[in-house]
Amino acid sequence: MKPVFLSVVIPVYNEETNLPPLHARLTSVLNKTGRSYEIIFVNDGSADRTSSLLKDLVAQGDGVVRAIELSQNYGQHMAIMAGFEHIRGTFALTLDADMQTPPEEISKVLAKIDEGHDYVGTYRLRRQDNFFRTYISWVVNRMRSFVTNVSMRDHGCMLRAYHHTIVENVLRSRDRSTLVPVLAYTYAKNFTEVGMRHASREGDASKYTLYKLARMNFDLFTGFSLVPLQLFTFTGLVVSFLSSLLVAYLLVRRFVLGAEAEGVFTLFAILFFLLSFVITGIGMLGEYVGRTYQLLQDRPRYLIRKIWEKEASKPLRRRASK
């Protein structure tokens, strides 16, 4: 298959209502650019009609559309990695299927590519999400900038372009909890960002539940920095010092004033605080140990069940990425 300029990788999970309009708008935009392209949909274990719709899009197209079927739901970033393994483009462009970042904004990214940037990041202008999601996203982005060496305004906006050399380096990563935009930043030589118009979500609600968001943020902080452990160690030293002062104070009162019954509830409160502090530290340490355990298992990050291409669907494949 001949190489192309742009490979558009779109992770898809239960998006049957969005696929037809997304395909129509996206192809219209890409055709106007005058550049060669391909579109790779990655079905991340959808339970609705997404699979059959993708098969139809491939059959109706002129060979520029391909669809990868994963064996189960592995998550957005693993789906992107699966798509990256099959790109032919000089640049890979990722896009969400919910169209909250409209395909029409791709022209802004292409303009930055033409300026010579190897990684074009994006950030959302006037977000159309609810206050809770917007505020949490703002907090996490600020914390990420403080904890890691990754300086970007909004790692959650998925309309991004990566030079194929960056994609190749990302694929070499063995981490099972890879956040593609953040990991790619560590390999970029000429990174830039551009603001994107943000629309309200088409169709149903977001597929990112509160639990998935929390898990993704744990992966972010433990996967790219040791600062959480270092901060906990420093805080532990401070708490230990203050605790020793409290013990010394109580010993002095014991010998000067004699046995006292007062203050027992204060001591219990202090004890409970110290116990909760220790438990939090154990949990934080467990996050790092768990990531090491996953790497040692060396299991495939995902399994590809089928790849749909023009005129025929390829047979069942057991290919996996480690």
C-alpha angles and dihedrals in degrees: 000000000000120000119252135201099241132031112192111204116195122182110210129197120170094332102141093135095050103042100080096048091040092054093047095048094042096050090047091054095044094048090056092055092068090222129122113254148163131207120219117190115195113202105210099202098297117188097201131065093294094110095054092044091053090050089053093049090052093048094047095047132086097245099283093100123076130170129207119202116206118206093237143348108299099162136263098285095047088051089054090050090053089052092047090059090064105040122125097186132110085227129031117212121194123206135176118239094224092075093224084134099048118230087231088074091068090092089069091056093048090052090057091048089055088055089063104261118147094200124034114191126187140208130202120253117210096353116224096207123107120277095258095055092042094050094045090049090051092051094047093049091052092047091048091053090051099043100040136036090244110116111192132125101229123008090179096070104094102194096104139139126219130187111239092248089061090048090053091052091048090052090054090061112107095200113125092206101052120169099202100202093050096042092048090054090064090059099042121107099186110028125176139165136217131191119252131205109245123213132192113266117274115229122351132001127296117285091222107096123195089259093052091048091050092048092049091052092050088053090049097054098038095041099053107030146031091207094104090058092044092049091049091050092050092046090048091055091051093048091047091052092049090046091054090052089051092050091050090049092051092048091053091050090048094056096037102041100023128228114347132191095193120096097034092125090050089055091049090051091051091047093051090049092052091047092051089048091053093046090051090052092050090051092050091049089048090058091058094042090049092055090051090049091053091051092050091052088060093199122160113275090218141352124228113220101182141353116211116208136165115306097355144035116236116238125260112300129200093197114137138177123233 
